[in-house]
Amino acid sequence: MFINITRNETSFIQSVNSTANSSSANFTFINSTGQLADTSSIESDGKYIFRFNISGLVAEIVNFTWYQANTSNVVNVTRNITLANITSNFTSAGGVVDDYVWVNLNGFIAENYTAYVSFPRVYRIYYYMNGTPAEPNMTRFTAECNSARNNTPCYVLTSNSTLIYLSGFSGAAAGNDTKAPELSVQSPSGTYTSSNISLNFTVGDNVALDSCWYKLNSGSNVSLGNCRNITFIAASGSNTVIAGANDSSGNANHSTVTFTYSAPSSSSPSSSSSSSSSGGASSTPAKNRTEEKVQEMPEVNVTQNKTEEPVIQCLNVTSLALVNGLCVTYNSTCDVPAGATIVGECPAVRMEEGGNAEVIAVLAGIAVVAVVAYLSVRTKPHHTKIKGKKFKVSS
């Protein structure tokens, strides 16, 4: 809409209204109380608002004074803008352009006013535009307005609209965010021997993150406040964890990783360890201990018969024995005659009156020589051969 402005305020307002209606836009002239202004009594220092409504999109020139107005210039309000540059900027931002408006004041108001645009939907990506409608320059902003609405350019979201505050016109554009959050999981990965597993991930969004969560195996989603990394307890074996994020526009993304928890095997004590831990007592059976003794003794060859007869095996140790009242030394236990008594030392002898000799054993300490007898079962009459000497074994 192109509006020629003259010093006749009433005529100027009527022209603005007429031109706006022909362009499918409603024009409203509002005073400082928010009511329709009286065009017949305009105050030069009063605060006024020009409001243009184009199919629910509202663009306003807010709180200007009439004495600042230059009514010799043209005010242009339009949506006839070349979209190529707008579209490419929204695409680069991860969104699509949905609505826009251009208000070219052409010097009608130079300063001390607020440029305001209200889009009838909730949008997440915002641009301020200047230049010309044919070649608009785009500047993205992401600041939310403070309570005074003076940190322009900024935005305010309501339940069903997007309010844009600018430091001045030419125009504004808004659109939806279509890009999902970017998410990357660094761990877990591979195999672990501890069930305490760290979930480490990075996440970001072109507009604003709304929430993060994770899911372990077949469990439920667990929220992650402030999209923080955490540690969880894994199940034994293969595990699957999903990390996800949603942005403020409802776009979502997730990443799935698998890992393995292999619990360390518990070590059982060996038989040798059990022996040493039981106070040194050997767990070797008695039969085995006998075999070990035999291995340490001199070689002995034994011939057995079919009848069960005891077989005496010998020790090559010096032995003392009493034979017919005499103390005799032998080099082997097998050399000691049957019926002789093995002693630790020879006893003292004293003669009694009448010529009878009586042996009195005075032992300082008789040490019993350990004689180990090993019995074997033989299957036929036999002789025992010990160191080249042959003895018949009697039962």
C-alpha positions as a Markdown table, in Angstrom:
| # | Residue | x | y | z |
|---|---|---|---|---|
| 1 | Met | 0.0 | 0.0 | 0.0 |
| 2 | Phe | 1.4 | 3.3 | -1.0 |
| 3 | Ile | 0.0 | 6.3 | 1.0 |
| 4 | Asn | 0.6 | 10.0 | 0.1 |
| 5 | Ile | 0.8 | 12.0 | 3.3 |
| 6 | Thr | -0.1 | 15.7 | 3.4 |
| 7 | Arg | -0.3 | 18.3 | 6.2 |
| 8 | Asn | -4.1 | 17.8 | 6.3 |
| 9 | Glu | -4.2 | 15.2 | 9.0 |
| 10 | Thr | -7.8 | 14.3 | 8.5 |
| 11 | Ser | -7.4 | 13.8 | 4.8 |
| 12 | Phe | -4.2 | 11.9 | 5.3 |
| 13 | Ile | -5.8 | 9.4 | 7.7 |
| 14 | Gln | -8.7 | 8.9 | 5.3 |
| 15 | Ser | -6.3 | 8.2 | 2.5 |
| 16 | Val | -4.4 | 5.6 | 4.6 |
| 17 | Asn | -7.6 | 3.8 | 5.5 |
| 18 | Ser | -8.8 | 3.8 | 1.9 |
| 19 | Thr | -5.5 | 2.5 | 0.4 |
| 20 | Ala | -5.2 | -0.2 | 3.1 |
| 21 | Asn | -8.7 | -1.5 | 2.4 |
| 22 | Ser | -7.9 | -1.8 | -1.3 |
| 23 | Ser | -4.9 | -3.9 | -0.4 |
| 24 | Ser | -6.8 | -6.3 | 1.8 |
| 25 | Ala | -5.3 | -4.6 | 4.9 |
| 26 | Asn | -7.2 | -2.9 | 7.7 |
| 27 | Phe | -5.8 | 0.4 | 9.0 |
| 28 | Thr | -6.4 | 1.7 | 12.4 |
| 29 | Phe | -5.4 | 5.0 | 13.9 |
| 30 | Ile | -5.1 | 4.7 | 17.7 |
| 31 | Asn | -4.5 | 7.3 | 20.5 |
| 32 | Ser | -2.5 | 7.0 | 23.6 |
| 33 | Thr | -5.4 | 5.4 | 25.6 |
| 34 | Gly | -5.7 | 2.6 | 23.1 |
| 35 | Gln | -8.9 | 3.9 | 21.5 |
| 36 | Leu | -9.6 | 5.1 | 18.0 |
| 37 | Ala | -8.2 | 8.5 | 17.6 |
| 38 | Asp | -10.3 | 11.5 | 16.6 |
| 39 | Thr | -8.9 | 12.6 | 13.2 |
| 40 | Ser | -10.6 | 16.0 | 13.6 |
| 41 | Ser | -8.6 | 16.9 | 16.8 |
| 42 | Ile | -5.1 | 15.4 | 16.5 |
| 43 | Glu | -2.6 | 16.6 | 19.1 |
| 44 | Ser | 0.8 | 17.3 | 17.8 |
| 45 | Asp | 2.5 | 16.0 | 20.9 |
| 46 | Gly | 0.2 | 13.1 | 21.6 |
| 47 | Lys | 1.3 | 9.5 | 21.3 |
| 48 | Tyr | -0.3 | 7.6 | 18.4 |
| 49 | Ile | -0.2 | 4.2 | 16.8 |
| 50 | Phe | -0.6 | 3.2 | 13.1 |
| 51 | Arg | -1.9 | -0.4 | 13.0 |
| 52 | Phe | -2.0 | -2.5 | 9.8 |
| 53 | Asn | -3.7 | -5.8 | 9.9 |
| 54 | Ile | -3.0 | -8.2 | 6.9 |
| 55 | Ser | -5.0 | -11.4 | 7.3 |
| 56 | Gly | -4.2 | -11.6 | 11.0 |
| 57 | Leu | -0.6 | -10.3 | 10.7 |
| 58 | Val | -0.4 | -7.0 | 12.6 |
| 59 | Ala | 2.3 | -4.4 | 11.9 |
| 60 | Glu | 2.3 | -1.3 | 14.1 |
| 61 | Ile | 4.2 | 2.0 | 14.2 |
| 62 | Val | 3.9 | 2.5 | 17.9 |
| 63 | Asn | 4.1 | 5.6 | 20.1 |
| 64 | Phe | 5.1 | 8.3 | 17.6 |
| 65 | Thr | 4.2 | 11.9 | 18.0 |
| 66 | Trp | 2.4 | 13.7 | 15.2 |
| 67 | Tyr | 4.8 | 16.7 | 15.1 |
| 68 | Gln | 7.6 | 14.3 | 14.2 |
| 69 | Ala | 5.7 | 13.0 | 11.1 |
| 70 | Asn | 6.8 | 13.9 | 7.6 |
| 71 | Thr | 3.6 | 13.7 | 5.7 |
| 72 | Ser | 5.2 | 14.6 | 2.4 |
| 73 | Asn | 6.7 | 11.1 | 2.0 |
| 74 | Val | 5.1 | 7.8 | 1.2 |
| 75 | Val | 4.4 | 5.0 | 3.7 |
| 76 | Asn | 4.5 | 1.5 | 2.1 |
| 77 | Val | 3.1 | -1.6 | 3.8 |
| 78 | Thr | 3.3 | -4.8 | 1.7 |
| 79 | Arg | 4.0 | -8.5 | 1.6 |
| 80 | Asn | 5.2 | -8.3 | -1.9 |
| 81 | Ile | 8.9 | -9.2 | -1.2 |
| 82 | Thr | 11.4 | -11.1 | -3.2 |
| 83 | Leu | 11.6 | -14.4 | -1.2 |
| 84 | Ala | 14.8 | -15.9 | -2.6 |
| 85 | Asn | 17.1 | -14.3 | -0.1 |
| 86 | Ile | 14.6 | -14.8 | 2.8 |
| 87 | Thr | 14.2 | -18.5 | 1.9 |
| 88 | Ser | 17.9 | -19.2 | 1.7 |
| 89 | Asn | 18.5 | -17.6 | 5.1 |
| 90 | Phe | 15.8 | -19.6 | 6.8 |
| 91 | Thr | 17.2 | -22.8 | 5.2 |
| 92 | Ser | 20.6 | -22.0 | 6.5 |
| 93 | Ala | 19.1 | -21.5 | 9.9 |
| 94 | Gly | 17.4 | -25.0 | 9.8 |
| 95 | Gly | 13.9 | -23.7 | 9.2 |
| 96 | Val | 11.4 | -22.5 | 6.7 |
| 97 | Val | 9.9 | -19.0 | 6.3 |
| 98 | Asp | 6.2 | -18.9 | 7.1 |
| 99 | Asp | 5.2 | -15.2 | 7.4 |
| 100 | Tyr | 6.7 | -11.8 | 6.8 |
| 101 | Val | 5.8 | -8.1 | 6.3 |
| 102 | Trp | 7.5 | -5.0 | 5.0 |
| 103 | Val | 6.8 | -1.6 | 6.4 |
| 104 | Asn | 8.7 | 1.1 | 4.4 |
| 105 | Leu | 8.3 | 4.4 | 6.2 |
| 106 | Asn | 10.5 | 6.4 | 3.8 |
| 107 | Gly | 11.4 | 8.9 | 6.4 |
| 108 | Phe | 7.8 | 9.3 | 7.7 |
| 109 | Ile | 9.0 | 8.7 | 11.2 |
| 110 | Ala | 12.8 | 8.9 | 11.8 |
| 111 | Glu | 13.1 | 8.2 | 15.5 |
| 112 | Asn | 11.4 | 7.8 | 18.9 |
| 113 | Tyr | 9.0 | 5.1 | 18.0 |
| 114 | Thr | 8.7 | 1.3 | 18.3 |
| 115 | Ala | 8.4 | -1.1 | 15.4 |
| 116 | Tyr | 6.1 | -3.9 | 16.3 |
| 117 | Val | 4.9 | -7.0 | 14.4 |
| 118 | Ser | 2.5 | -9.7 | 15.7 |
| 119 | Phe | 2.4 | -12.9 | 13.8 |
| 120 | Pro | -0.8 | -15.0 | 14.5 |
| 121 | Arg | 1.2 | -18.2 | 15.2 |
| 122 | Val | 4.0 | -19.4 | 17.3 |
| 123 | Tyr | 7.3 | -19.4 | 15.4 |
| 124 | Arg | 10.8 | -20.2 | 16.5 |
| 125 | Ile | 13.1 | -18.4 | 14.0 |
| 126 | Tyr | 13.1 | -14.6 | 13.5 |
| 127 | Tyr | 14.7 | -12.2 | 11.2 |
| 128 | Tyr | 14.8 | -8.4 | 11.0 |
| 129 | Met | 14.8 | -7.1 | 7.4 |
| 130 | Asn | 16.0 | -3.9 | 5.8 |
| 131 | Gly | 17.2 | -2.8 | 2.4 |
| 132 | Thr | 14.5 | -3.0 | -0.2 |
| 133 | Pro | 11.6 | -5.4 | -0.8 |
| 134 | Ala | 13.3 | -6.5 | -4.0 |
| 135 | Glu | 16.6 | -7.2 | -2.2 |
| 136 | Pro | 16.0 | -7.5 | 1.5 |
| 137 | Asn | 18.9 | -7.8 | 3.9 |
| 138 | Met | 18.4 | -10.4 | 6.6 |
| 139 | Thr | 19.6 | -10.3 | 10.2 |
| 140 | Arg | 18.7 | -13.1 | 12.5 |
| 141 | Phe | 18.0 | -12.4 | 16.2 |
| 142 | Thr | 17.4 | -14.9 | 19.1 |
| 143 | Ala | 16.9 | -12.6 | 22.1 |
| 144 | Glu | 13.8 | -12.9 | 24.2 |
| 145 | Cys | 12.3 | -9.5 | 25.2 |
| 146 | Asn | 12.7 | -8.2 | 28.7 |
| 147 | Ser | 9.8 | -6.7 | 30.6 |
| 148 | Ala | 10.3 | -3.2 | 29.2 |
| 149 | Arg | 10.6 | -4.6 | 25.6 |
| 150 | Asn | 13.5 | -2.3 | 25.0 |
| 151 | Asn | 16.3 | -4.9 | 24.2 |
| 152 | Thr | 15.3 | -4.8 | 20.6 |
| 153 | Pro | 15.3 | -6.7 | 18.3 |
| 154 | Cys | 13.6 | -9.3 | 20.5 |
| 155 | Tyr | 10.6 | -11.6 | 20.6 |
| 156 | Val | 7.8 | -12.6 | 23.0 |
| 157 | Leu | 5.8 | -15.9 | 22.6 |
| 158 | Thr | 2.2 | -16.3 | 23.7 |
| 159 | Ser | 0.1 | -19.5 | 23.5 |
| 160 | Asn | -0.9 | -18.7 | 19.9 |
| 161 | Ser | 1.2 | -15.8 | 18.6 |
| 162 | Thr | 4.7 | -14.4 | 18.1 |
| 163 | Leu | 5.4 | -10.8 | 19.0 |
| 164 | Ile | 8.4 | -9.1 | 17.4 |
| 165 | Tyr | 9.8 | -5.8 | 18.7 |
| 166 | Leu | 12.3 | -3.9 | 16.5 |
| 167 | Ser | 14.3 | -0.7 | 16.8 |
| 168 | Gly | 12.8 | 0.4 | 13.5 |
| 169 | Phe | 11.3 | -0.8 | 10.2 |
| 170 | Ser | 11.7 | -2.0 | 7.3 |
| 171 | Gly | 10.3 | -5.5 | 8.0 |
| 172 | Ala | 10.2 | -8.7 | 9.9 |
| 173 | Ala | 10.0 | -12.4 | 9.0 |
| 174 | Ala | 9.3 | -15.5 | 11.1 |
| 175 | Gly | 9.2 | -19.2 | 10.5 |
| 176 | Asn | 9.2 | -22.7 | 11.8 |
| 177 | Asp | 12.2 | -24.6 | 13.0 |
| 178 | Thr | 12.4 | -27.9 | 11.0 |
| 179 | Lys | 15.9 | -29.1 | 12.1 |
| 180 | Ala | 16.3 | -31.8 | 14.7 |
| 181 | Pro | 18.8 | -31.5 | 17.5 |
| 182 | Glu | 22.3 | -32.7 | 16.7 |
| 183 | Leu | 23.4 | -35.5 | 19.1 |
| 184 | Ser | 26.5 | -37.6 | 19.3 |
| 185 | Val | 27.3 | -40.4 | 21.9 |
| 186 | Gln | 30.9 | -40.8 | 22.9 |
| 187 | Ser | 30.4 | -43.6 | 25.4 |
| 188 | Pro | 29.7 | -46.4 | 26.2 |
| 189 | Ser | 31.4 | -48.5 | 23.5 |
| 190 | Gly | 33.1 | -51.9 | 23.5 |
| 191 | Thr | 33.4 | -54.2 | 26.5 |
| 192 | Tyr | 33.5 | -53.3 | 30.2 |
| 193 | Thr | 34.4 | -55.3 | 33.3 |
| 194 | Ser | 32.5 | -53.0 | 35.7 |
| 195 | Ser | 28.7 | -52.6 | 35.7 |
| 196 | Asn | 28.9 | -48.9 | 36.4 |
| 197 | Ile | 28.7 | -47.4 | 32.9 |
| 198 | Ser | 29.1 | -43.7 | 32.0 |
| 199 | Leu | 26.8 | -42.2 | 29.3 |
| 200 | Asn | 28.7 | -39.3 | 27.7 |
| 201 | Phe | 27.1 | -37.4 | 24.8 |
| 202 | Thr | 27.0 | -34.0 | 23.3 |
| 203 | Val | 23.8 | -32.3 | 22.0 |
| 204 | Gly | 22.9 | -29.0 | 20.4 |
| 205 | Asp | 20.1 | -27.3 | 18.5 |
| 206 | Asn | 19.8 | -24.5 | 16.0 |
| 207 | Val | 17.1 | -22.9 | 18.1 |
| 208 | Ala | 16.6 | -24.3 | 21.6 |
| 209 | Leu | 16.7 | -27.7 | 23.3 |
| 210 | Asp | 13.7 | -28.7 | 25.2 |
| 211 | Ser | 14.6 | -32.1 | 26.8 |
| 212 | Cys | 17.0 | -35.0 | 26.8 |
| 213 | Trp | 16.5 | -38.7 | 27.8 |
| 214 | Tyr | 18.0 | -42.1 | 27.6 |
| 215 | Lys | 16.7 | -45.7 | 27.5 |
| 216 | Leu | 18.6 | -48.9 | 28.6 |
| 217 | Asn | 17.6 | -52.1 | 26.9 |
| 218 | Ser | 13.8 | -52.7 | 27.3 |
| 219 | Gly | 13.4 | -50.1 | 30.1 |
| 220 | Ser | 11.5 | -46.9 | 30.1 |
| 221 | Asn | 12.7 | -43.5 | 29.0 |
| 222 | Val | 14.6 | -41.7 | 31.8 |
| 223 | Ser | 14.7 | -37.9 | 31.7 |
| 224 | Leu | 18.1 | -36.2 | 31.8 |
| 225 | Gly | 17.8 | -32.8 | 33.5 |
| 226 | Asn | 19.8 | -30.1 | 31.7 |
| 227 | Cys | 20.8 | -32.8 | 29.2 |
| 228 | Arg | 23.6 | -33.9 | 31.6 |
| 229 | Asn | 25.8 | -37.0 | 31.3 |
| 230 | Ile | 25.1 | -39.7 | 33.8 |
| 231 | Thr | 26.2 | -43.2 | 35.1 |
| 232 | Phe | 23.9 | -46.2 | 35.1 |
| 233 | Ile | 24.1 | -49.9 | 36.0 |
| 234 | Ala | 24.4 | -52.3 | 33.0 |
| 235 | Ala | 23.1 | -55.8 | 32.8 |
| 236 | Ser | 25.5 | -58.7 | 32.3 |
| 237 | Gly | 26.2 | -59.4 | 28.6 |
| 238 | Ser | 25.1 | -57.3 | 25.7 |
| 239 | Asn | 23.4 | -54.0 | 26.3 |
| 240 | Thr | 21.7 | -51.4 | 24.1 |
| 241 | Val | 21.3 | -47.7 | 25.2 |
| 242 | Ile | 19.4 | -45.0 | 23.3 |
| 243 | Ala | 20.1 | -41.3 | 24.0 |
| 244 | Gly | 17.6 | -38.8 | 22.6 |
| 245 | Ala | 16.8 | -35.1 | 22.5 |
| 246 | Asn | 13.8 | -32.9 | 21.6 |
| 247 | Asp | 13.9 | -29.2 | 20.7 |
| 248 | Ser | 11.4 | -26.5 | 21.5 |
| 249 | Ser | 9.8 | -26.9 | 18.1 |
| 250 | Gly | 9.1 | -30.6 | 18.7 |
| 251 | Asn | 11.9 | -31.9 | 16.5 |
| 252 | Ala | 13.6 | -35.0 | 17.9 |
| 253 | Asn | 16.7 | -37.0 | 17.4 |
| 254 | His | 18.3 | -40.0 | 19.0 |
| 255 | Ser | 21.4 | -42.2 | 18.8 |
| 256 | Thr | 21.7 | -45.9 | 19.6 |
| 257 | Val | 24.9 | -47.7 | 20.8 |
| 258 | Thr | 25.6 | -51.2 | 22.0 |
| 259 | Phe | 28.2 | -52.4 | 24.5 |
| 260 | Thr | 29.0 | -55.5 | 26.6 |
| 261 | Tyr | 29.4 | -55.9 | 30.3 |
| 262 | Ser | 31.5 | -58.9 | 31.1 |
| 263 | Ala | 31.6 | -59.6 | 34.8 |
| 264 | Pro | 35.0 | -60.9 | 36.0 |
| 265 | Ser | 35.0 | -64.6 | 36.8 |
| 266 | Ser | 35.5 | -65.6 | 40.5 |
| 267 | Ser | 38.7 | -67.7 | 41.0 |
| 268 | Ser | 38.4 | -71.0 | 43.0 |
| 269 | Pro | 41.3 | -72.1 | 45.2 |
| 270 | Ser | 43.5 | -74.9 | 43.9 |
| 271 | Ser | 44.2 | -78.1 | 45.8 |
| 272 | Ser | 47.7 | -77.0 | 46.6 |
| 273 | Ser | 46.3 | -73.7 | 47.9 |
| 274 | Ser | 43.8 | -75.5 | 50.1 |
| 275 | Ser | 46.7 | -77.6 | 51.5 |
| 276 | Ser | 48.7 | -74.6 | 52.4 |
| 277 | Ser | 45.8 | -72.7 | 53.9 |
| 278 | Ser | 44.9 | -75.6 | 56.3 |
| 279 | Gly | 47.8 | -75.2 | 58.5 |
| 280 | Gly | 50.3 | -77.2 | 56.4 |
| 281 | Ala | 48.4 | -80.5 | 56.7 |
| 282 | Ser | 48.8 | -82.5 | 53.6 |
| 283 | Ser | 45.8 | -83.6 | 51.6 |
| 284 | Thr | 47.7 | -86.4 | 49.9 |
| 285 | Pro | 46.0 | -89.8 | 50.6 |
| 286 | Ala | 47.8 | -92.3 | 52.8 |
| 287 | Lys | 48.4 | -94.6 | 49.9 |
| 288 | Asn | 50.2 | -91.8 | 48.0 |
| 289 | Arg | 52.4 | -91.0 | 51.0 |
| 290 | Thr | 53.4 | -94.7 | 51.2 |
| 291 | Glu | 54.4 | -94.6 | 47.6 |
| 292 | Glu | 56.5 | -91.5 | 48.2 |
| 293 | Lys | 58.3 | -93.3 | 51.0 |
| 294 | Val | 59.0 | -96.3 | 48.8 |
| 295 | Gln | 60.5 | -94.0 | 46.1 |
| 296 | Glu | 63.0 | -92.7 | 48.7 |
| 297 | Met | 64.1 | -96.2 | 49.9 |
| 298 | Pro | 66.8 | -98.4 | 48.2 |
| 299 | Glu | 65.6 | -100.5 | 45.3 |
| 300 | Val | 63.8 | -103.7 | 46.4 |
| 301 | Asn | 62.7 | -106.5 | 44.1 |
| 302 | Val | 59.8 | -108.6 | 45.4 |
| 303 | Thr | 58.4 | -111.8 | 43.9 |
| 304 | Gln | 54.9 | -112.6 | 45.0 |
| 305 | Asn | 52.9 | -115.9 | 45.1 |
| 306 | Lys | 49.2 | -116.5 | 44.8 |
| 307 | Thr | 48.7 | -117.0 | 48.6 |
| 308 | Glu | 48.5 | -113.9 | 50.8 |
| 309 | Glu | 51.8 | -113.9 | 52.7 |
| 310 | Pro | 53.5 | -111.0 | 54.4 |
| 311 | Val | 56.7 | -109.8 | 52.7 |
| 312 | Ile | 59.2 | -107.9 | 54.8 |
| 313 | Gln | 61.2 | -105.2 | 53.2 |
| 314 | Cys | 64.5 | -104.1 | 54.7 |
| 315 | Leu | 66.2 | -100.9 | 55.7 |
| 316 | Asn | 69.9 | -100.6 | 55.2 |
| 317 | Val | 70.7 | -99.1 | 58.6 |
| 318 | Thr | 73.0 | -100.2 | 61.4 |
| 319 | Ser | 71.1 | -102.1 | 64.0 |
| 320 | Leu | 71.9 | -103.5 | 67.4 |
| 321 | Ala | 70.2 | -106.8 | 68.5 |
| 322 | Leu | 70.4 | -109.2 | 71.5 |
| 323 | Val | 71.1 | -112.7 | 70.2 |
| 324 | Asn | 71.5 | -115.5 | 72.9 |
| 325 | Gly | 72.6 | -112.9 | 75.4 |
| 326 | Leu | 75.1 | -111.3 | 73.1 |
| 327 | Cys | 74.8 | -107.8 | 71.7 |
| 328 | Val | 75.5 | -108.0 | 67.9 |
| 329 | Thr | 75.7 | -105.3 | 65.3 |
| 330 | Tyr | 74.0 | -105.8 | 61.9 |
| 331 | Asn | 74.2 | -103.6 | 58.7 |
| 332 | Ser | 70.6 | -104.2 | 57.7 |
| 333 | Thr | 67.4 | -105.0 | 59.4 |
| 334 | Cys | 67.0 | -108.1 | 57.3 |
| 335 | Asp | 70.3 | -109.5 | 58.7 |
| 336 | Val | 68.8 | -109.6 | 62.2 |
| 337 | Pro | 67.9 | -113.3 | 63.0 |
| 338 | Ala | 64.4 | -114.2 | 63.9 |
| 339 | Gly | 63.6 | -114.0 | 67.6 |
| 340 | Ala | 66.4 | -111.4 | 68.2 |
| 341 | Thr | 65.5 | -108.2 | 70.0 |
| 342 | Ile | 66.6 | -104.9 | 68.4 |
| 343 | Val | 67.8 | -102.4 | 71.0 |
| 344 | Gly | 69.0 | -98.9 | 71.0 |
| 345 | Glu | 72.3 | -99.7 | 72.9 |
| 346 | Cys | 74.0 | -102.7 | 74.3 |
| 347 | Pro | 73.1 | -103.4 | 78.0 |
| 348 | Ala | 75.6 | -103.7 | 80.9 |
| 349 | Val | 76.3 | -107.2 | 82.3 |
| 350 | Arg | 77.2 | -108.1 | 85.9 |
| 351 | Met | 78.1 | -111.5 | 87.3 |
| 352 | Glu | 76.2 | -113.0 | 90.3 |
| 353 | Glu | 77.6 | -115.4 | 92.9 |
| 354 | Gly | 77.4 | -119.1 | 91.7 |
| 355 | Gly | 78.7 | -118.3 | 88.3 |
| 356 | Asn | 75.3 | -117.5 | 86.8 |
| 357 | Ala | 75.4 | -114.6 | 84.5 |
| 358 | Glu | 72.3 | -112.5 | 84.5 |
| 359 | Val | 71.8 | -109.7 | 81.9 |
| 360 | Ile | 70.6 | -106.5 | 83.4 |
| 361 | Ala | 69.6 | -103.9 | 80.8 |
| 362 | Val | 70.5 | -100.4 | 81.9 |
| 363 | Leu | 69.2 | -98.1 | 79.3 |
| 364 | Ala | 70.0 | -94.4 | 79.4 |
| 365 | Gly | 67.3 | -94.0 | 76.9 |
| 366 | Ile | 66.2 | -96.7 | 74.5 |
| 367 | Ala | 65.5 | -95.1 | 71.1 |
| 368 | Val | 63.3 | -97.3 | 69.1 |
| 369 | Val | 64.6 | -97.6 | 65.6 |
| 370 | Ala | 61.8 | -97.0 | 63.2 |
| 371 | Val | 61.3 | -100.1 | 61.2 |
| 372 | Val | 58.8 | -99.8 | 58.4 |
| 373 | Ala | 57.2 | -103.0 | 57.3 |
| 374 | Tyr | 55.4 | -103.0 | 54.0 |
| 375 | Leu | 53.0 | -105.9 | 53.4 |
| 376 | Ser | 52.1 | -107.1 | 49.9 |
| 377 | Val | 49.8 | -109.8 | 48.7 |
| 378 | Arg | 51.6 | -112.5 | 46.6 |
| 379 | Thr | 49.9 | -115.0 | 44.2 |
| 380 | Lys | 52.4 | -117.9 | 44.4 |
| 381 | Pro | 55.2 | -119.2 | 46.6 |
| 382 | His | 58.1 | -117.0 | 46.4 |
| 383 | His | 61.5 | -115.9 | 47.7 |
| 384 | Thr | 62.6 | -112.4 | 48.4 |
| 385 | Lys | 65.8 | -111.2 | 46.9 |
| 386 | Ile | 67.4 | -108.4 | 48.8 |
| 387 | Lys | 70.9 | -107.1 | 47.8 |
| 388 | Gly | 71.9 | -110.5 | 46.4 |
| 389 | Lys | 70.9 | -112.5 | 49.5 |
| 390 | Lys | 68.0 | -114.9 | 49.3 |
| 391 | Phe | 65.6 | -115.4 | 52.2 |
| 392 | Lys | 62.6 | -117.6 | 52.5 |
| 393 | Val | 59.7 | -115.7 | 54.0 |
| 394 | Ser | 57.7 | -117.5 | 56.7 |
| 395 | Ser | 54.2 | -116.7 | 57.5 |
